[in-house]
Amino acid sequence: MRPLTAAEALDRYFLEARCRILDLAAILDRIDRGGNLPNDPRIHQLRQALDALRADKPSRAEQVQMIFSLPYDANWEIPRSRS
């Protein structure tokens, strides 16, 4: 199986990407219409993610995932079931 060419990927995913961008724009408009927002770190994450998407670099999906991920904690323990 061969990877899609850039033109094939654009043909296949353009409408889906356009729809998701319009949806995100509508969400951001709703947030803006809500008035002043306290210094919320989630807005900062959204802005960082948008900047990562605008960058012309590979691995944008990885960069965005890392923006929304918690930092590594060496002391983290796997939750145990309550059964």
Backbone atoms as SQL, in Angstrom:
CREATE TABLE atoms (id INTEGER PRIMARY KEY, chain TEXT, resi INTEGER, resn TEXT, atom TEXT, x REAL, y REAL, z REAL);
INSERT INTO atoms VALUES
  (1, 'A', 1, 'MET', 'N', 0.839, -1.174, 0.000),
  (2, 'A', 1, 'MET', 'CA', 0.000, 0.000, 0.000),
  (3, 'A', 1, 'MET', 'C', 0.892, 1.247, 0.000),
  (4, 'A', 2, 'ARG', 'N', 0.640, 2.146, -0.904),
  (5, 'A', 2, 'ARG', 'CA', 1.473, 3.341, -1.012),
  (6, 'A', 2, 'ARG', 'C', 0.804, 4.514, -0.298),
  (7, 'A', 3, 'PRO', 'N', 1.596, 5.436, 0.229),
  (8, 'A', 3, 'PRO', 'CA', 1.007, 6.632, 0.836),
  (9, 'A', 3, 'PRO', 'C', 0.327, 7.487, -0.223),
  (10, 'A', 4, 'LEU', 'N', -0.651, 8.270, 0.215),
  (11, 'A', 4, 'LEU', 'CA', -1.328, 9.184, -0.705),
  (12, 'A', 4, 'LEU', 'C', -0.379, 10.293, -1.134),
  (13, 'A', 5, 'THR', 'N', -0.529, 10.739, -2.367),
  (14, 'A', 5, 'THR', 'CA', 0.198, 11.931, -2.778),
  (15, 'A', 5, 'THR', 'C', -0.460, 13.131, -2.096),
  (16, 'A', 6, 'ALA', 'N', 0.217, 14.260, -2.110),
  (17, 'A', 6, 'ALA', 'CA', -0.342, 15.468, -1.504),
  (18, 'A', 6, 'ALA', 'C', -1.675, 15.827, -2.164),
  (19, 'A', 7, 'ALA', 'N', -1.738, 15.725, -3.467),
  (20, 'A', 7, 'ALA', 'CA', -2.976, 16.060, -4.190),
  (21, 'A', 7, 'ALA', 'C', -4.099, 15.089, -3.819),
  (22, 'A', 8, 'GLU', 'N', -3.780, 13.806, -3.708),
  (23, 'A', 8, 'GLU', 'CA', -4.792, 12.820, -3.320),
  (24, 'A', 8, 'GLU', 'C', -5.291, 13.074, -1.895),
  (25, 'A', 9, 'ALA', 'N', -4.368, 13.387, -0.989),
  (26, 'A', 9, 'ALA', 'CA', -4.755, 13.658, 0.399),
  (27, 'A', 9, 'ALA', 'C', -5.635, 14.903, 0.468),
  (28, 'A', 10, 'LEU', 'N', -5.283, 15.931, -0.274),
  (29, 'A', 10, 'LEU', 'CA', -6.084, 17.150, -0.289),
  (30, 'A', 10, 'LEU', 'C', -7.469, 16.874, -0.868),
  (31, 'A', 11, 'ASP', 'N', -7.530, 16.130, -1.965),
  (32, 'A', 11, 'ASP', 'CA', -8.822, 15.775, -2.555),
  (33, 'A', 11, 'ASP', 'C', -9.681, 14.990, -1.561),
  (34, 'A', 12, 'ARG', 'N', -9.077, 14.075, -0.851),
  (35, 'A', 12, 'ARG', 'CA', -9.817, 13.197, 0.049),
  (36, 'A', 12, 'ARG', 'C', -10.253, 13.903, 1.333),
  (37, 'A', 13, 'TYR', 'N', -9.426, 14.783, 1.874),
  (38, 'A', 13, 'TYR', 'CA', -9.671, 15.321, 3.211),
  (39, 'A', 13, 'TYR', 'C', -10.029, 16.797, 3.267),
  (40, 'A', 14, 'PHE', 'N', -10.073, 17.481, 2.135),
  (41, 'A', 14, 'PHE', 'CA', -10.323, 18.918, 2.153),
  (42, 'A', 14, 'PHE', 'C', -11.659, 19.276, 2.815),
  (43, 'A', 15, 'LEU', 'N', -12.748, 18.636, 2.383),
  (44, 'A', 15, 'LEU', 'CA', -14.062, 18.982, 2.926),
  (45, 'A', 15, 'LEU', 'C', -14.154, 18.662, 4.419),
  (46, 'A', 16, 'GLU', 'N', -13.569, 17.554, 4.848),
  (47, 'A', 16, 'GLU', 'CA', -13.566, 17.210, 6.268),
  (48, 'A', 16, 'GLU', 'C', -12.768, 18.233, 7.072),
  (49, 'A', 17, 'ALA', 'N', -11.613, 18.638, 6.569),
  (50, 'A', 17, 'ALA', 'CA', -10.791, 19.634, 7.265),
  (51, 'A', 17, 'ALA', 'C', -11.520, 20.973, 7.317),
  (52, 'A', 18, 'ARG', 'N', -12.131, 21.361, 6.221),
  (53, 'A', 18, 'ARG', 'CA', -12.882, 22.623, 6.185),
  (54, 'A', 18, 'ARG', 'C', -13.998, 22.604, 7.222),
  (55, 'A', 19, 'CYS', 'N', -14.705, 21.500, 7.318),
  (56, 'A', 19, 'CYS', 'CA', -15.799, 21.362, 8.279),
  (57, 'A', 19, 'CYS', 'C', -15.286, 21.486, 9.711),
  (58, 'A', 20, 'ARG', 'N', -14.172, 20.837, 10.004),
  (59, 'A', 20, 'ARG', 'CA', -13.617, 20.889, 11.361),
  (60, 'A', 20, 'ARG', 'C', -13.114, 22.285, 11.712),
  (61, 'A', 21, 'ILE', 'N', -12.529, 22.975, 10.743),
  (62, 'A', 21, 'ILE', 'CA', -12.055, 24.334, 10.987),
  (63, 'A', 21, 'ILE', 'C', -13.239, 25.270, 11.230),
  (64, 'A', 22, 'LEU', 'N', -14.303, 25.120, 10.445),
  (65, 'A', 22, 'LEU', 'CA', -15.502, 25.934, 10.668),
  (66, 'A', 22, 'LEU', 'C', -16.108, 25.650, 12.046),
  (67, 'A', 23, 'ASP', 'N', -16.121, 24.399, 12.447),
  (68, 'A', 23, 'ASP', 'CA', -16.636, 24.025, 13.763),
  (69, 'A', 23, 'ASP', 'C', -15.798, 24.663, 14.868),
  (70, 'A', 24, 'LEU', 'N', -14.491, 24.617, 14.727),
  (71, 'A', 24, 'LEU', 'CA', -13.603, 25.239, 15.710),
  (72, 'A', 24, 'LEU', 'C', -13.806, 26.759, 15.751),
  (73, 'A', 25, 'ALA', 'N', -13.960, 27.377, 14.594),
  (74, 'A', 25, 'ALA', 'CA', -14.201, 28.816, 14.551),
  (75, 'A', 25, 'ALA', 'C', -15.500, 29.165, 15.285),
  (76, 'A', 26, 'ALA', 'N', -16.534, 28.349, 15.114),
  (77, 'A', 26, 'ALA', 'CA', -17.803, 28.588, 15.797),
  (78, 'A', 26, 'ALA', 'C', -17.645, 28.442, 17.313),
  (79, 'A', 27, 'ILE', 'N', -16.891, 27.460, 17.755),
  (80, 'A', 27, 'ILE', 'CA', -16.641, 27.275, 19.185),
  (81, 'A', 27, 'ILE', 'C', -15.912, 28.485, 19.755),
  (82, 'A', 28, 'LEU', 'N', -14.879, 28.939, 19.064),
  (83, 'A', 28, 'LEU', 'CA', -14.124, 30.101, 19.544),
  (84, 'A', 28, 'LEU', 'C', -14.993, 31.357, 19.565),
  (85, 'A', 29, 'ASP', 'N', -15.897, 31.497, 18.576),
  (86, 'A', 29, 'ASP', 'CA', -16.833, 32.628, 18.574),
  (87, 'A', 29, 'ASP', 'C', -17.747, 32.575, 19.795),
  (88, 'A', 30, 'ARG', 'N', -18.236, 31.382, 20.149),
  (89, 'A', 30, 'ARG', 'CA', -19.094, 31.244, 21.331),
  (90, 'A', 30, 'ARG', 'C', -18.344, 31.644, 22.595),
  (91, 'A', 31, 'ILE', 'N', -17.089, 31.225, 22.687),
  (92, 'A', 31, 'ILE', 'CA', -16.275, 31.585, 23.856),
  (93, 'A', 31, 'ILE', 'C', -16.112, 33.098, 23.912),
  (94, 'A', 32, 'ASP', 'N', -15.805, 33.725, 22.776),
  (95, 'A', 32, 'ASP', 'CA', -15.622, 35.177, 22.730),
  (96, 'A', 32, 'ASP', 'C', -16.903, 35.923, 23.112),
  (97, 'A', 33, 'ARG', 'N', -18.048, 35.428, 22.645),
  (98, 'A', 33, 'ARG', 'CA', -19.315, 36.094, 22.955),
  (99, 'A', 33, 'ARG', 'C', -19.654, 35.994, 24.442),
  (100, 'A', 34, 'GLY', 'N', -19.047, 35.068, 25.145),
  (101, 'A', 34, 'GLY', 'CA', -19.313, 34.894, 26.564),
  (102, 'A', 34, 'GLY', 'C', -18.720, 35.985, 27.430),
  (103, 'A', 35, 'GLY', 'N', -17.957, 36.868, 26.857),
  (104, 'A', 35, 'GLY', 'CA', -17.373, 37.972, 27.619),
  (105, 'A', 35, 'GLY', 'C', -15.962, 37.658, 28.065),
  (106, 'A', 36, 'ASN', 'N', -15.537, 38.407, 29.061),
  (107, 'A', 36, 'ASN', 'CA', -14.175, 38.251, 29.565),
  (108, 'A', 36, 'ASN', 'C', -13.987, 36.869, 30.185),
  (109, 'A', 37, 'LEU', 'N', -12.876, 36.279, 29.886),
  (110, 'A', 37, 'LEU', 'CA', -12.550, 34.964, 30.414),
  (111, 'A', 37, 'LEU', 'C', -11.348, 35.110, 31.340),
  (112, 'A', 38, 'PRO', 'N', -11.442, 34.566, 32.543),
  (113, 'A', 38, 'PRO', 'CA', -10.261, 34.634, 33.410),
  (114, 'A', 38, 'PRO', 'C', -9.075, 33.935, 32.743),
  (115, 'A', 39, 'ASN', 'N', -7.941, 34.115, 33.287),
  (116, 'A', 39, 'ASN', 'CA', -6.722, 33.536, 32.715),
  (117, 'A', 39, 'ASN', 'C', -6.803, 32.010, 32.773),
  (118, 'A', 40, 'ASP', 'N', -7.478, 31.422, 31.793),
  (119, 'A', 40, 'ASP', 'CA', -7.729, 29.984, 31.763),
  (120, 'A', 40, 'ASP', 'C', -6.655, 29.288, 30.925),
  (121, 'A', 41, 'PRO', 'N', -5.969, 28.296, 31.487),
  (122, 'A', 41, 'PRO', 'CA', -4.904, 27.626, 30.734),
  (123, 'A', 41, 'PRO', 'C', -5.414, 26.876, 29.501),
  (124, 'A', 42, 'ARG', 'N', -6.688, 26.534, 29.460),
  (125, 'A', 42, 'ARG', 'CA', -7.214, 25.822, 28.285),
  (126, 'A', 42, 'ARG', 'C', -7.206, 26.709, 27.051),
  (127, 'A', 43, 'ILE', 'N', -7.493, 28.014, 27.230),
  (128, 'A', 43, 'ILE', 'CA', -7.429, 28.944, 26.095),
  (129, 'A', 43, 'ILE', 'C', -5.994, 29.030, 25.590),
  (130, 'A', 44, 'HIS', 'N', -5.059, 29.069, 26.522),
  (131, 'A', 44, 'HIS', 'CA', -3.639, 29.097, 26.143),
  (132, 'A', 44, 'HIS', 'C', -3.292, 27.839, 25.345),
  (133, 'A', 45, 'GLN', 'N', -3.789, 26.679, 25.770),
  (134, 'A', 45, 'GLN', 'CA', -3.532, 25.439, 25.034),
  (135, 'A', 45, 'GLN', 'C', -4.131, 25.495, 23.630),
  (136, 'A', 46, 'LEU', 'N', -5.348, 26.014, 23.529),
  (137, 'A', 46, 'LEU', 'CA', -5.974, 26.117, 22.205),
  (138, 'A', 46, 'LEU', 'C', -5.156, 27.018, 21.285),
  (139, 'A', 47, 'ARG', 'N', -4.680, 28.134, 21.819),
  (140, 'A', 47, 'ARG', 'CA', -3.872, 29.046, 20.998),
  (141, 'A', 47, 'ARG', 'C', -2.552, 28.396, 20.590),
  (142, 'A', 48, 'GLN', 'N', -1.932, 27.678, 21.514),
  (143, 'A', 48, 'GLN', 'CA', -0.685, 26.963, 21.178),
  (144, 'A', 48, 'GLN', 'C', -0.943, 25.940, 20.082),
  (145, 'A', 49, 'ALA', 'N', -2.045, 25.219, 20.186),
  (146, 'A', 49, 'ALA', 'CA', -2.373, 24.194, 19.188),
  (147, 'A', 49, 'ALA', 'C', -2.615, 24.830, 17.821),
  (148, 'A', 50, 'LEU', 'N', -3.316, 25.966, 17.802),
  (149, 'A', 50, 'LEU', 'CA', -3.539, 26.648, 16.526),
  (150, 'A', 50, 'LEU', 'C', -2.223, 27.113, 15.912),
  (151, 'A', 51, 'ASP', 'N', -1.316, 27.609, 16.750),
  (152, 'A', 51, 'ASP', 'CA', 0.010, 28.001, 16.250),
  (153, 'A', 51, 'ASP', 'C', 0.750, 26.792, 15.678),
  (154, 'A', 52, 'ALA', 'N', 0.656, 25.646, 16.351),
  (155, 'A', 52, 'ALA', 'CA', 1.317, 24.434, 15.866),
  (156, 'A', 52, 'ALA', 'C', 0.734, 23.998, 14.525),
  (157, 'A', 53, 'LEU', 'N', -0.573, 24.147, 14.360),
  (158, 'A', 53, 'LEU', 'CA', -1.204, 23.784, 13.087),
  (159, 'A', 53, 'LEU', 'C', -0.761, 24.694, 11.954),
  (160, 'A', 54, 'ARG', 'N', -0.542, 25.961, 12.262),
  (161, 'A', 54, 'ARG', 'CA', -0.138, 26.929, 11.237),
  (162, 'A', 54, 'ARG', 'C', 1.314, 26.756, 10.814),
  (163, 'A', 55, 'ALA', 'N', 2.123, 26.141, 11.656),
  (164, 'A', 55, 'ALA', 'CA', 3.540, 25.955, 11.335),
  (165, 'A', 55, 'ALA', 'C', 3.680, 24.982, 10.164),
  (166, 'A', 56, 'ASP', 'N', 4.609, 25.256, 9.307),
  (167, 'A', 56, 'ASP', 'CA', 4.848, 24.390, 8.151),
  (168, 'A', 56, 'ASP', 'C', 5.936, 23.391, 8.509),
  (169, 'A', 57, 'LYS', 'N', 5.635, 22.537, 9.488),
  (170, 'A', 57, 'LYS', 'CA', 6.600, 21.553, 9.976),
  (171, 'A', 57, 'LYS', 'C', 5.930, 20.185, 10.017),
  (172, 'A', 58, 'PRO', 'N', 6.715, 19.143, 9.908),
  (173, 'A', 58, 'PRO', 'CA', 6.135, 17.805, 10.042),
  (174, 'A', 58, 'PRO', 'C', 5.762, 17.531, 11.496),
  (175, 'A', 59, 'SER', 'N', 5.003, 16.515, 11.724),
  (176, 'A', 59, 'SER', 'CA', 4.618, 16.053, 13.063),
  (177, 'A', 59, 'SER', 'C', 3.710, 17.030, 13.795),
  (178, 'A', 60, 'ARG', 'N', 2.857, 17.730, 13.079),
  (179, 'A', 60, 'ARG', 'CA', 1.921, 18.640, 13.744),
  (180, 'A', 60, 'ARG', 'C', 0.996, 17.898, 14.693),
  (181, 'A', 61, 'ALA', 'N', 0.541, 16.714, 14.298),
  (182, 'A', 61, 'ALA', 'CA', -0.360, 15.952, 15.170),
  (183, 'A', 61, 'ALA', 'C', 0.336, 15.614, 16.487),
  (184, 'A', 62, 'GLU', 'N', 1.584, 15.231, 16.426),
  (185, 'A', 62, 'GLU', 'CA', 2.337, 14.930, 17.649),
  (186, 'A', 62, 'GLU', 'C', 2.493, 16.183, 18.511),
  (187, 'A', 63, 'GLN', 'N', 2.796, 17.302, 17.887),
  (188, 'A', 63, 'GLN', 'CA', 2.965, 18.551, 18.641),
  (189, 'A', 63, 'GLN', 'C', 1.668, 18.946, 19.343),
  (190, 'A', 64, 'VAL', 'N', 0.547, 18.837, 18.640),
  (191, 'A', 64, 'VAL', 'CA', -0.738, 19.181, 19.240),
  (192, 'A', 64, 'VAL', 'C', -1.067, 18.218, 20.378),
  (193, 'A', 65, 'GLN', 'N', -0.809, 16.935, 20.181),
  (194, 'A', 65, 'GLN', 'CA', -1.053, 15.954, 21.246),
  (195, 'A', 65, 'GLN', 'C', -0.251, 16.306, 22.494),
  (196, 'A', 66, 'MET', 'N', 0.985, 16.710, 22.324),
  (197, 'A', 66, 'MET', 'CA', 1.826, 17.047, 23.471),
  (198, 'A', 66, 'MET', 'C', 1.332, 18.312, 24.180),
  (199, 'A', 67, 'ILE', 'N', 0.760, 19.244, 23.452),
  (200, 'A', 67, 'ILE', 'CA', 0.216, 20.462, 24.058),
  (201, 'A', 67, 'ILE', 'C', -0.908, 20.113, 25.035),
  (202, 'A', 68, 'PHE', 'N', -1.717, 19.121, 24.677),
  (203, 'A', 68, 'PHE', 'CA', -2.859, 18.752, 25.510),
  (204, 'A', 68, 'PHE', 'C', -2.554, 17.616, 26.488),
  (205, 'A', 69, 'SER', 'N', -1.329, 17.155, 26.516),
  (206, 'A', 69, 'SER', 'CA', -0.954, 16.054, 27.404),
  (207, 'A', 69, 'SER', 'C', -0.380, 16.563, 28.712),
  (208, 'A', 70, 'LEU', 'N', -0.530, 15.757, 29.742),
  (209, 'A', 70, 'LEU', 'CA', 0.098, 16.071, 31.022),
  (210, 'A', 70, 'LEU', 'C', 1.588, 15.774, 30.935),
  (211, 'A', 71, 'PRO', 'N', 2.400, 16.487, 31.687),
  (212, 'A', 71, 'PRO', 'CA', 3.827, 16.186, 31.698),
  (213, 'A', 71, 'PRO', 'C', 4.072, 14.791, 32.282),
  (214, 'A', 72, 'TYR', 'N', 5.154, 14.193, 31.887),
  (215, 'A', 72, 'TYR', 'CA', 5.515, 12.866, 32.386),
  (216, 'A', 72, 'TYR', 'C', 5.754, 12.920, 33.886),
  (217, 'A', 73, 'ASP', 'N', 5.204, 11.950, 34.596),
  (218, 'A', 73, 'ASP', 'CA', 5.387, 11.843, 36.041),
  (219, 'A', 73, 'ASP', 'C', 5.943, 10.454, 36.338),
  (220, 'A', 74, 'ALA', 'N', 7.212, 10.399, 36.735),
  (221, 'A', 74, 'ALA', 'CA', 7.857, 9.107, 37.005),
  (222, 'A', 74, 'ALA', 'C', 7.212, 8.385, 38.176),
  (223, 'A', 75, 'ASN', 'N', 6.485, 9.103, 39.032),
  (224, 'A', 75, 'ASN', 'CA', 5.858, 8.488, 40.206),
  (225, 'A', 75, 'ASN', 'C', 4.399, 8.104, 39.977),
  (226, 'A', 76, 'TRP', 'N', 3.929, 8.246, 38.759),
  (227, 'A', 76, 'TRP', 'CA', 2.542, 7.918, 38.453),
  (228, 'A', 76, 'TRP', 'C', 2.315, 6.425, 38.635),
  (229, 'A', 77, 'GLU', 'N', 1.208, 6.079, 39.254),
  (230, 'A', 77, 'GLU', 'CA', 0.872, 4.663, 39.445),
  (231, 'A', 77, 'GLU', 'C', -0.401, 4.339, 38.654),
  (232, 'A', 78, 'ILE', 'N', -0.449, 3.153, 38.124),
  (233, 'A', 78, 'ILE', 'CA', -1.619, 2.709, 37.382),
  (234, 'A', 78, 'ILE', 'C', -2.774, 2.577, 38.376),
  (235, 'A', 79, 'PRO', 'N', -3.921, 3.184, 38.063),
  (236, 'A', 79, 'PRO', 'CA', -5.078, 3.041, 38.966),
  (237, 'A', 79, 'PRO', 'C', -5.504, 1.583, 39.082),
  (238, 'A', 80, 'ARG', 'N', -5.873, 1.211, 40.259),
  (239, 'A', 80, 'ARG', 'CA', -6.315, -0.175, 40.503),
  (240, 'A', 80, 'ARG', 'C', -7.844, -0.199, 40.499),
  (241, 'A', 81, 'SER', 'N', -8.392, -1.307, 40.016),
  (242, 'A', 81, 'SER', 'CA', -9.840, -1.431, 39.990),
  (243, 'A', 81, 'SER', 'C', -10.369, -1.593, 41.416),
  (244, 'A', 82, 'ARG', 'N', -11.623, -1.237, 41.614),
  (245, 'A', 82, 'ARG', 'CA', -12.229, -1.285, 42.935),
  (246, 'A', 82, 'ARG', 'C', -12.960, -2.593, 43.196),
  (247, 'A', 83, 'SER', 'N', -12.771, -3.586, 42.394),
  (248, 'A', 83, 'SER', 'CA', -13.515, -4.827, 42.588),
  (249, 'A', 83, 'SER', 'C', -12.915, -5.724, 43.619);
